[in-house]
Amino acid sequence: MIKVGVLGLQGAVREHVLSVEACGAEAVVIKRKEQLDEVDGLILPGGESTTMRRLIDKYDFMDSLKEFAQSGKPMFGTCAGLILLANHIIGYDEPHIGVMDVRVERNSFGRQRESFEAELDIAGVAEDFAAVFIRAPHIVEAGENVEILAKHNGRIVAAREGRFLGCSFHPELTDDHSLTGYFVEMIKESKQLAI
């Protein structure tokens, strides 16, 4: 059974757990850094990126998250999680985990009350995916090895670079589990490569 960790510091953790389970994998809510050793892949959920960074620092998670990123195990960042993965954040000198070759802009779709839903075609994943955007970032620029999976109004909102997957929206807030399923397949592939 594939074990998918969901970083349980902040954000829609329970919804991610349900989505992972709907894809036939086991979900583990990560509250302590030692638990990272138990999982085959990790979801960094949405939330508020500065709050999340404070909690990551408070619980001394950052080095462990960077080690996980270097371990060859896949990581999936949604909304604030995408900001954590990006190696460049507009307006900030330093990235957080900084493993995905993308430049992101925070809150680029407006404030909380300007949240919206949009139908997206996600390459290799789904057509007409009902994506929920809440104070979402977007990818301003992607490196040459980054595969762009979806755009909304010309802005990149989902991308993959090797074993790293990121999206601007909240796939866990919909009944369509295809993007989580795509991540579970990424984990299966990486486990086969590791054998």
Order of alpha helices (4+ residues) and beta strands (2+ residues): beta-alpha-beta-beta-alpha-alpha-beta-alpha-beta-beta-beta-beta-beta-beta-beta-beta-alpha
